[in-house]
């Protein structure tokens, strides 16, 4: 079996000989687009010839990319991924991939098809009724999903190569890092004072004082709170998957952590437990006891989206700078770092994978800390000559 490369326009093709057509008596050659680089085409020819000499079939078929993703690949992923991750894969494929490339035959998918998709998503990819494109991070995620799907197709012989390895997704380095918005200590104190009469006060107070994620706060159980030891354990999170609530394990091993609590936070938790006990007495058998620390008046779970909306409405009425619920977590970390708390301690409270990641996220705080460190060091060594060793 033999093959060669051909260039047409700006595109290289891998051409392989497939024998004589018994109907016409003519030679059959198959042309497969290989992208703008000759080296990629030559490598593809080598792979195809080896495949055919080994007796492996070369995929033809009429299966489209859409059919492969929705009928073969996604159903298998449902059994292998966290529910939230699977839902993210499904939504990105349905919203952004299928409308553009869903009808392209799987074996004819080319790197340029993916390049065009990424460029289009960056400029006009939003599907929420607003103009504009998706973020670089989101487009990169879509690329990674397609890369994994096509890698699985290659491993199982459904395609002869993974075109996503040749495509050029946008680089994260080209993305503008989203600005982190935080409150000062005075802002946070004012907000919590305004929220004291609100049912969400305790959950927001603990969120601000621990840096826990939204799902971790709403998934916290009384069994995870150790009052005598003044700490709590993060073991699970309440998440929203296609607006349906699910209890999930925390993201990583670092996410499963213990957080020390101050006296004021412990007092808020004790008051919340007393209020919950009153709800149980009032509702009796109608109360749904799920052992959750923060729940609705009848004991049911609080939907994560509803919790965020409650926070957003309260901020809008407060007159304070606008931040999101997740920015409470950023505020917790920023205030601690500015107060000189070691990065490792802050990283452990947040459940980050490493202190290095914490420093990357909160690098806006580091310059000020470095300036302070420089001043401290200078003061340590700028002693009068009479105090130096060997002086008279």
N, C-alpha and C positions, 0 to 999 in steps of 0.2 A: 504494500500500500504506500502511496506517495502523496506529497502535497507541496505547496509553494505559497508565496505571498504575492499579492497584487495591490497596487495603490490606485485608487480612483478618487480624484479630487484630494481632499485632506484626510481621507479614510483609508486605512489598510485593511485588507481582507485575508483571511486564511482560506486557501482553496485546497480541497482534498479530493482525490480521485476515488470514486465509489463504484467502479466497474462499468460494464456495458448494460445499457437499457435493453432488455429482451424484446421489448415492443418495437423500438426504433432502430436498434443496432448501433446507437450512438453512445459515446462515452458520457458517463454521468459525473459531474463535478459539483461539489457543494461549496457555496461561498458563505463564509461566516464573518461578520464585521468584527474587527479586532481593535478598533480605536485609532488614534492619530500617531501611534508610535510603532515603528517597524519591528522593534524588539519584542513588543507584545504579540504582534502577528506571528513572528517566527516561533515564539514560545508556544503559541496556540497550535500552530501547525504540528510541532513536535508532539504535543500532548494528544492531538487528534489521531495522528498516524500511529502512535504507540497504542492508543485505546483500540483502534480498529485492528491492529496486528495481534492484540491480545484477545480478540474476539468479543470485545465489549461493543454494545450497540451505541450508535451515535443518536442522541435524542432528536426526534423530528416532532411528531405529535402536533395536536391542535390546542393543547392546554395553554391557556393564557396566564399571565402573571396573576391576574385577579383570582382566577379559579384555583391556582396553586396556593396562593396565600390564604384564601378564605375557606377552601374545602379540604385542603391537605395539611397545610402548615399550622395555621392558627388553632384548629381543634387539638392538635398534639401539644401545643404550647400551654393550653389551658391546664393540662395535668402536671406541668413542670414548673410553672411560674407562680409567684404570689399573685393573688387576685388583683391587687392594684396594678402590678406590672403588666399582667395580661390585658387588663382593661386599657392601659396606656397604649400597648401594641395595637389592640383592636381599633381604638379610636383614631390613632394616627394613620393606620392603613386605610380605614374606611373614609376618613375625611380628606386625606392628602395624597394618597398613592393611587387608589382605585379610580378616582375621577380623571386622572391624567394618564396613567399607564395600565389600568386594569385590563384593557382589551389587547395589549401587546402580547403576541405569542411568547411563551416563556423562553423557548430556544432561540428566539430572534432578539431578545432584549440586549441592548447595546450600552456601553458605558455612557455614550452621549445622551441616551434617554434619561439616565439618572442625573447627569450634569444639568440637563434642561429642567428636570423636575426640581432640583435644588435651587436653581436660579429663579424659577417661577415662584417657589414657596417663599423665598427671601423677599420678593417684591410684592406679591399679591396672594399670599397663602392664608390669610386670616379667614376664618369661617364663622365669626361671631357677629357678622353684620357690620363690622368696621373695616375701613380701608387700611391697606398696608400689608406688610409681610410678616412672616414668623421670625422669631429670634434665631440667631446662629445656633444657639444651644439646642433649640427644638429641631431644627433641620438636621443637625448632627445626630440627634437621637433617631430621627426617621432613617437616616443613612445606616446607623448601626443595626436597626431592626431589619432593614433590607439586606444588609451584609450577612446577618445571621441566617435569615431565611434562605438566601441564595447559597450560602455555605452548606446548609443542610441539603439543598437540592443537588449540589455538586457531589456531596458525599454519597447520596443515594442514586446517582446516575441520571437525574432528571435534566441536568444541563452539563455542558462540557467545560464550563468555567464559571467562576463567580465574577460577574462584570462589576460588582460593587468594589472589588479590590483595585480596579483600574480607574473607577470614577473619581472625581475630585470634589468631595464635599467641602463646604466652607470650613475654614480653620477657626478654632476657638480663640486663637490669638487675635483674630480680626474683630472679635465681638467686643462691644463696649460693656465692661463689667457693670451690672446694675448697681445703682447707688443705694447704699444701705442707709436707711433713715432711722434715727434713734431719738429718744427723748433724753433730756437731762434728768437728773435726780428730782429737781423741782417739778418738772413736767409730770413725771410719773407719780410723785406724791400728790399733786393736785388732782390728777385723773382718778387715782384710787379713792381719794376723799370724796369726789363727786359720785363714785359708784357704790358707796357703802349701802345705800338702800336698794340697790339692784340685786336681783337674784343671782346674777352672774359674777357678783363681786368676789366671792371666795375663789372661784376658778381663775379669774383674772389676776387676783392677788398672788396665788400660788404660781401661776404661769410667770408672772413678772419676777418673783423671788427665787425661782429655780431655773429658768431658762428652758423649761420643758416644751416640747413641740405640742401643737394643738391636739393631735391624736393621742399623745401620751397623757395629756391632762384629762381628756375625756375617757380614757381607758383605765385610769388609776382606780384601784380598788382599796377598800379599807384594810384588806389583808396585806396590802403593800406598804402601809403606813405604820412605822414603828415609833409610837409616841415616846416610849421610855428611852429609846436610843436617839431620839431627835433626828430621824432620817426617814426617807422613803425609798422604795425600790421601783425602778421603771422596768416593767416586765411585758407590757402589752400596749397596743394602741388601737383606738377606734378610728377606722378609716371609712371613706365614702367611695364606693365602686359603682359607677353608673347611678349615683345618688342613693344606692342601697348601702346601709351601714353594715360593716363587718368588723369583728374583732380580729386583730392580727398581731403576730409577734413583732417586736421592734425590729428596725432595719438590720442592724449589725450586732456583732458581739459587743462592740463598744457601746452600742445603744442600750444594752442591758446593763444598767448601772445603779449605783446607790448615790443619793443626793442628801447631804446634810442640811438640816433645817434650822432656822433661827427661832427664837422664842415667839416673835410676833406671828410668824407663819404657822407655828404650832397652835397658837391661840385661835387663829382664823379657822384652822382645820377642826379644832374642838367645837367651836361655835357652829360650824357647818354640820358636824355630826349631831349636835343637839337639835338643830333645826330639822334635819332629816328624820330624827326619831319622832319629832312632833308630827311630821307628815305621815309617818307610818301609823301612828295612833289615830290620826284624823281619818285616814282612808281605809284602815283595816285591811280586809282581804282584797281590796281593789288596788293596794299598793304592790308594785312589781319590784321586789327586792332583788337586785342584781349585784349587790355589794359595791356598786360604783360610788366613788366619793362625790362626783359631780354628775347630777342627773336632773331630770324633770321632776315636778312636784309629785308625780305618781310613781317615781322610781325608774321610768323608762330612760333609755339613752338619749343624750342630746345630739342632734345631727351636727356633724362638724361644720357644715356650711352655715347652719343657723347660728352657731356659736360665733363664727367670723362676722356674720351680718350684725349680730348684737354688738360686737366690739366696734364695727365700722360706724353704726348709728350713734353709739355713745361718743366716739371721737368727734364725729361731725357736730354734736351738740356742745362739746366741751370747750371749744374755742382754742384748743391746743393744736400744734403742728400735726398735720395728717400723717399717720403711719398705719401699717397693717398689723393684724394680730401677730404675724410671724416676726414683726419688728420688735415686739416685746422681748422676744428671745435675743435679738441683736442688742437691744437696750441693756438687758441683763449682762451680757458678755462685755459690752463696751464699758459700762460703768465699773465692772470689776477690774478690767485691764487698766483703765485709767487710774484706779485706786492702788495699783501696784500689785494686785494678786497675780501670782505666777501663771504663765500661759498654760502650763501643764494642768493646774488645778481647774482653770476655766474650761479647758478642753474636756476634762473628765466630767464636769458638771453638765456640759452640753451633750456629751455622748459622741464626740467627734472621734474619728479613727486615729488621729494623732495630733500632737501639739502643732506640728508643721501645717496641718490643714487649718487649724484655728488661726494661726498667724497669717495665712494666705487670705482667709475670709475677712479678718479684722485688721488688715494692714493699714487701714486709715488711722488706727489708734497708735500703731508702732512708732511713727516718726516723733510724736510728742513724747513718748516714753524714752526714745533714744536721746532726745535733747535733754531730758531730765537726768538720764543716766550720765551723760557727758558732764553736766554741771556738777553732779554729785562726785564723780571721779576727780574732777578738777579741784574741788574743795578739799578732797582727802589729801591730795599731794601738795597743795599750795600752802604749806606750812612755813612760818618764819624761819630764816636760816639758823637762828639760835636753838631751834628745837630739833634740827637735823642731827643724826648721829655723827660724832667726831667734832662738832662745833664747840667753841669755848664761850 
